[in-house]
C-alpha cells in the first residue's frame, strides 16, 4: 500500500517501557524505512504494536489505526533486521 504511514509503538505489555516510537512511510511498492527520533534509521530493539495511517482515498479498517486494537505486532530482535511484511485484512 503506497503512501501509508506506519508507526511502531512500544508495547509496554511486553516490557518495552523504554523504547521510542519509530515511523516510516511506504513507497510505491509498499516498502518502507523506519526512523526513530532522535536516533535516526531503524527501530530500537523491543516489542511494538504497529498502526497504519493512510490519508486520502484509501479506507482501511479502524483496528489498524488504533494501538489498542491493532492485530499487527513485531519483535525487533536486533539492529538492522528487515524483511517485515504486514498484511491488512478486513
MARDREN-244259 format. One line per field, with one value per residue (C-alpha): residue in three letters; residue number from 0; x, y, z. Coordinates in nm, 2 decimals. Example, Ala and Ser with C-alpha at 12.3 -4.5 7.8 and 13.67 -1.06 7.14 Angstrom:
BEGIN
r (ALA, SER)
k (0, 1)
x (1.23, 1.37)
y (-0.45, -0.11)
z (0.78, 0.71)
END
This chain:
BEGIN
r (UNK, UNK, UNK, UNK, UNK, UNK, UNK, UNK, UNK, UNK, UNK, UNK, UNK, UNK, UNK, UNK, UNK, UNK, UNK, UNK, UNK, UNK, UNK, UNK, UNK, UNK, UNK, UNK, UNK, UNK, UNK, UNK, UNK, UNK, UNK, UNK, UNK, UNK, UNK, UNK, UNK, UNK, UNK, UNK, UNK, UNK, UNK, UNK, UNK, UNK, UNK, UNK, UNK, UNK, UNK, UNK, UNK, UNK, UNK, UNK, UNK, UNK, UNK, UNK, UNK, UNK, UNK, UNK, UNK, UNK, UNK, UNK, UNK, UNK, UNK, UNK, UNK, UNK, UNK, UNK, UNK, UNK, UNK, UNK, UNK, UNK, UNK, UNK, UNK, UNK)
k (0, 1, 2, 3, 4, 5, 6, 7, 8, 9, 10, 11, 12, 13, 14, 15, 16, 17, 18, 19, 20, 21, 22, 23, 24, 25, 26, 27, 28, 29, 30, 31, 32, 33, 34, 35, 36, 37, 38, 39, 40, 41, 42, 43, 44, 45, 46, 47, 48, 49, 50, 51, 52, 53, 54, 55, 56, 57, 58, 59, 60, 61, 62, 63, 64, 65, 66, 67, 68, 69, 70, 71, 72, 73, 74, 75, 76, 77, 78, 79, 80, 81, 82, 83, 84, 85, 86, 87, 88, 89)
x (0.00, 0.18, 0.17, 0.08, 0.24, 0.35, 0.40, 0.58, 0.46, 0.65, 0.44, 0.46, 0.26, 0.56, 0.81, 0.91, 0.88, 1.20, 1.15, 1.09, 0.83, 0.96, 0.78, 0.81, 0.61, 0.55, 0.69, 0.50, 0.60, 0.49, 0.85, 0.93, 1.22, 1.17, 1.32, 1.34, 1.38, 1.65, 1.85, 1.80, 1.73, 1.55, 1.36, 1.52, 1.52, 1.19, 0.83, 0.60, 0.23, 0.21, -0.05, -0.11, -0.24, -0.35, -0.45, -0.69, -0.86, -0.78, -1.01, -0.86, -1.03, -1.02, -0.84, -0.52, -0.53, -0.57, -0.28, -0.52, -0.70, -0.43, -0.35, -0.02, 0.28, 0.65, 0.95, 1.27, 1.54, 1.85, 1.95, 1.93, 1.67, 1.45, 1.20, 0.89, 0.57, 0.23, -0.10, -0.41, -0.74, -1.10)
y (0.00, 0.32, 0.64, 0.48, 0.59, 0.31, 0.37, 0.12, 0.20, 0.04, -0.24, -0.18, -0.50, -0.69, -0.49, -0.23, 0.06, 0.25, 0.22, 0.51, 0.52, 0.46, 0.58, 0.54, 0.60, 0.33, 0.37, 0.30, -0.07, -0.09, -0.10, 0.13, 0.25, 0.35, 0.64, 0.68, 1.03, 1.14, 0.82, 0.80, 0.50, 0.19, 0.09, 0.01, -0.35, -0.44, -0.53, -0.30, -0.26, -0.14, 0.10, 0.22, 0.56, 0.65, 0.99, 1.04, 0.79, 0.45, 0.33, 0.08, -0.08, 0.12, -0.16, -0.08, 0.28, 0.22, 0.10, -0.07, -0.27, -0.34, -0.71, -0.60, -0.66, -0.71, -0.80, -0.62, -0.86, -0.70, -0.37, -0.38, -0.66, -0.62, -0.80, -0.73, -0.79, -0.67, -0.79, -0.59, -0.78, -0.69)
z (0.00, -0.11, 0.09, 0.42, 0.75, 0.97, 1.34, 1.56, 1.91, 2.21, 2.36, 2.73, 2.79, 2.66, 2.86, 2.61, 2.85, 2.74, 2.37, 2.13, 1.86, 1.51, 1.20, 0.82, 0.50, 0.25, -0.10, -0.43, -0.40, -0.03, 0.11, 0.40, 0.61, 0.97, 1.16, 1.54, 1.66, 1.76, 1.68, 1.31, 1.09, 1.21, 1.53, 1.86, 1.98, 2.16, 2.11, 1.92, 1.82, 1.46, 1.34, 0.98, 0.89, 0.53, 0.42, 0.13, -0.09, 0.08, 0.36, 0.60, 0.90, 1.22, 1.40, 1.21, 1.31, 1.69, 1.90, 2.15, 1.87, 1.61, 1.54, 1.39, 1.62, 1.58, 1.79, 1.68, 1.80, 1.65, 1.49, 1.11, 1.09, 0.79, 0.56, 0.76, 0.58, 0.71, 0.56, 0.62, 0.61, 0.70)
END
